[in-house]
Amino acid sequence: MHTVALTADHQIFSWGVNDEGALGRETAGELWEKSGQASGKAGDAYVPGKVPLPKEAGKVVQVTAGDSHTCVLTELGAVWAWGTYRDASGVMGFGPHTRIQLTPACVYQPKKAEEQILRIASGADHTAGVTAGGALLTWGNGQQGQLGRVGERLSDRVKMETLLAPHTVPFKRIRGASSRIVDVNCGTYATFATTAGGHIFAFGLNNYGQLALPGQVPVYAPTLVKALEGKGSALVRSGQHHTLVLTQEGTLLSFGRPTYGRLGQKDAEVSADAACPEPKAVDGLEAVKVAGAAAGLAVSGCFSEEGDGWLWGFGTSNQLGKGDDDEDEVVPKKLADTKKFAGQKIIQSRSDAPRRQQLRKPPGQQRQSDSGGGGAGSSSGWCEVESAPAWRVFGVSVPAEEDPGKDDYTTVHFQLLAALARKLRVRGGTSLPAAAVRVVRKSFDARKARDGAPARKTWAYCVDVDAAALKEAGLRRLQERLGSLERQQQQQEQAPLPALGAQQGQGCGGGSGSGAAGEPVVVVGCGPAGLWAALQMAEAGIKVVLLERGQPVEVRGKDIGALFVRRRVNPESNLCYGEGGAGTWSDGKLTTRIGRNSDPVRAVLNTLYRFGAPESVLVSGKPHLGTDRLVRVLKAFREYLISLGCEVRFGCRVEDLVVRSGRVAGVQLADGSTIAASKVVLAPGHSARDLYRMVLRHDVSITPKAFAMGFRIEHPQQLINSLQYGADDSAKVRSDSSVPFCLFWVLALSCCRIGVRVVPAPQKKLGAGAWVQVLRGKGPYPVAEYRLAAEISAAAAAQAAAAAAGAAGGGTSYFTDDWYQPLLAAAAASGGSDLGGRCGSEARGVYSFCMCPGGQIVPTSTSEEELCINGMSFSRRDSKWANSALVVAVQPGDWQHLEAQHGPLAGMALQQQYEREAAARGGGAFVAPAQRVSDFLAGVAPSGQLPPSSYRLGVKPVPLHDFYPPHMTAAFVAALERFDRQIPGFASDQALLHAAETRTSAPLRLDRGADSLQSLSLPGLFPCGEGAGYAGGIVSSAVDGLRVGSKIVEELTGRAGGLDAAAFKVKAGY
């Protein structure tokens, strides 16, 4: 959000947002006022101002800029910089010992001629430089692999000297070719390096194939881009999720994320958030010899040798220079020959959001005066308070000891108003009225200090404030800053849902909305995807039949209880099958990676709230419901659907599809009956294995996809509280008192008669009355959570294996020479990119998943011959344990040996293989095999009694270090050691591994059209949700249900389905 310019006489000017020092000069604002460096000569941040560079720096020859940092290269080959770097946790720092650098500072000074840097490049939060000797240096954030030399996905921020100081990137030699680096380009989260021999290496984020490398996982070491070999690549320009490559012949190639048309390929599915890793020529430029190109967030541009320019991609903010036309462009659109472009010739281009193409006049043409035009005042950022009805204020912090805490997310209390007044600099201590403030988001901030020590805990608020109240408090103008202080136009209030039993829409049972001959739309599956698809259609007056093989939540709860008591699983009603899907008996997390503030996500959260979820789901930074609340919400949801005329049937398992003339015409149930349907929405969970086999018999197009498997790791919740919050503050989470509540009051009343007041032992720093909350088991802090991830290369896994074997020293350890030597050999043979065995050519991600604080481990088996486990929590999260999946990425090579027998269902067969192994090791009756983490890391059999477990069906001490193949076990060993460094004590004797966690997501995808959302091979069938491979979790599954439901509403009624198609263009992932 800042711009830097280099003039012909080597002067540097900057303007934009300066809240993290990115401008390198003094400006008005809180940052400089608190720094103690303010000279009283503050300039306007939004007007170009000169950056004072020390004379010893020499002349500047190049500038680069990222999100919050700026770097300049001098003629001496040195790099000067200012600002800061950020990672997923916030500000990393500028250097190992500097948080924010306000003025230029030298970050690299060469000692030899070959060490002089010739070119620099910046991504969002990393920088790279090429030296005269052909070396590549990188520094900054390396969480997505963009540094090329940091192997962890979540880097250890304690060792800042390895991240924030320039270090050399090691490259693998290519036989017969020079490995000398001559050019570098940085995308938002990626880096491309070009050698003297014309070979291109890439590393960084690759979730959309933007590196043109196989697999959609981050790449942490320089990897040769084989897809560009032999193409004569001359120039690389990378954006956020896509890349452009210009060949020596003037052909422009593109690859990466296709949405919004940024690739310029008319055949790419721009509405599908898919990966397009294959470099293909940009369409519409066949007769053009391209001379230069640029890639931004979702925009691309290029120009020819004649100076003509083209732009394409996302156009909503008028980035494409088409005047009032803000439509996206899928193929390059030539810049219009208007007065603004007349006589101008493009000689260079760059695209960094939100900047546009840079145009220069031909030589000899008179330069336009800088003083002309609209002036600087129009872009200063200062606005009249009443220019909008309300203002959104971010980052309002209230100390934890002054806040009501986790059980109150909506109250506008005095401490919040005081903090808001300080944030807005309301003079004279004037307090804003509570009625004028609305809480939009509230999150708990328990991040540690830079030295790893516990820091002061705060609650961070985002609030909306009425403009009239701000004016009444004496504020006249405010400086608008994206993500800090923003104007809010009044949003139309969503109409409340009709009372249960009321009808809406066209009604059911007839009309055009019912499809041909009045046949209903059949929805298979009563999980989030099926429920929201049915809701969208039923509210539009379409006749819907909702089928669920399991039972309603009331009956399902009894079946689950019988599983725990009698150890008998009902194959049709269990923790996987039944109303609400597998998410009903889970933690009930409502977090998602598809965009918290997108319209579909907000629609899902609002629906949950209207059906009985607490208001906190709309406000909490990490909303969750818990099983007990989900049960109540689902009952209300069902009653509302029935009131709309939707037919809801439980205990109805779909046995087959009815297909006529190559199109789905209905479904056949297990009892032999059939239901005719105009369309069928297939929304199964990821455990519907019989449905997968059924659709395969109909030759429905299926694509295997990666998933993850591993264990459930469990700790005492109090240990996690202590590790995350510190020993003093962990007591505020919940009470460990063994005195029952009723017994305490008997004691208290008795003592009152003799004049003695009895209270529980006080907890440190708890506010008045907090002892009551503790006694009731409710502290002001939420129970502590964690999220851990690491990208483990073959070399790292093999080294961890060797270290484990060395530590074991032979003897009875499983980690012997025969175990780790093949891993070392495989890693050496592949240059560190292969983990050995059937593991593919990519490093493996190891991460925690579905963390359940204050929860318990439960069996999610659907057969007595298989054991699969998961985690769940109730809304209070007041269990003594904390558990999480600890899983490793499973790649196609891992199930390759099963493809001959199982075809595209080979991944599913691999899941079943390990579930049967877990059942066998546990000895049956759903007993889970378990092992201490410390024993797992030592490779020794369990000894002594295991720590207590929340798993109610029992655990059996069993070795798990040989449960998975050696290359997967080695990845677990390496990751656990890293996690223990990040959270000391994570891999202690109190940590217990349980097997097996196998169903993290569907192992396949039922292929569907990007626009039609119908099966590619069977018209009328709409695959939907997590089981179909298009979601992962409650919210994203519900959003996919909304999307499919909206599409069917549009087809059957001709009306829009409530949400515009563009609303589903949300962030990647789920």
Buried (B, 14 or more C-beta within 10 A) or exposed (E): BBBBEBEEEBEBBBBBBBBBBBBBBBBBBEBBEEEEEBEEEBBBBBBBBEBEBEEEBBEBBBBBBBBBBBBBBBEBBBBBBBBBBBBBEEBBBBBEEBEBBBBBBEBBEBEEEEBBBBBBBBBBBBBBBBBBBBBBBBBBBBBBBBBBBBBBBBBEBEEBEBBBBBBEBEBBEBEEEBBBBBBBBBBBBBBBBBBEEBBBBBBBBBBBBBBBBBBBBBBBBBBBBEBBEEBEBBBBBBBBBBBBBBBEEBBBBBBBBBBBBBBBBEEBBBBBBBBBBEBBBBBBBEEBEBBBBBBBBBBBBBBBEEBBBBBBBBBEEEBBBBEEEEEBBBBBBEBEEEEEBEEBBBBEBBBBBEBBBEBEEEEEEEEEEEEEEEEEEEEBBEBEBEEBBBBBBBBBBBEBBBBBBBEEBBEBBEBBBBBBBEBBEBEEEEEBBBEBBBBBBBBBBBEBEBEEEBBEBBBBBBBBBBBBBBEBBEBEEBBBBEEBBBBBEEEEEEEEBEEBEEBEBBBBEEBEBBBEEEBBBBBBBBBBBBBBBBBBBBBBBBBBBBBBBBBBBEBBBEBBEBBEEEBEBBBBBBBBBBBBBBBBBBBBBBBBBBBBEBBBBBBBBBBBBBBBBBEBBBBBBEBBBBBEBBBBBBBBBBEBBBBBBBBBBBBBBBBBBBBEEEEBBBBBBBEEEEBBBBBBBBBBBBBBBBBBEBBBEBEBBBEBBBBBBBBBBBBBBBBBBBBBBBEEBBBBBBBEEEEEEEEBEEEEEEEEEEEEEEEEEEBEBBBEEBBEBBBEBBBBBBBBBBEBBBBBBBBBBBBBBBBBBEEBEEEEBBBBEEBBBBBBEBBEEBBBBBBBBBBBBBBBBBBBBBBBBBBBBBBBBBBBEBBBBBBBBBBBBBBEBBBBBBBBBBBBBBBEEBBEEBEBBBBBBBBBBBBBBBBBBBEEEBBBBBBBBBBBBBBBBBEEEBBEBBBEBBBBBBBBBEBBBBBBBBBBBBBBBBBBBBBEBBBBEBBBBBBBBBBBBBBBBBBBBBEEBBBBBBBBBBBBBBBBBBBBBBBBBBBBBBBBBBBBBBBBBEBEBBBEBEBBBBBBEB
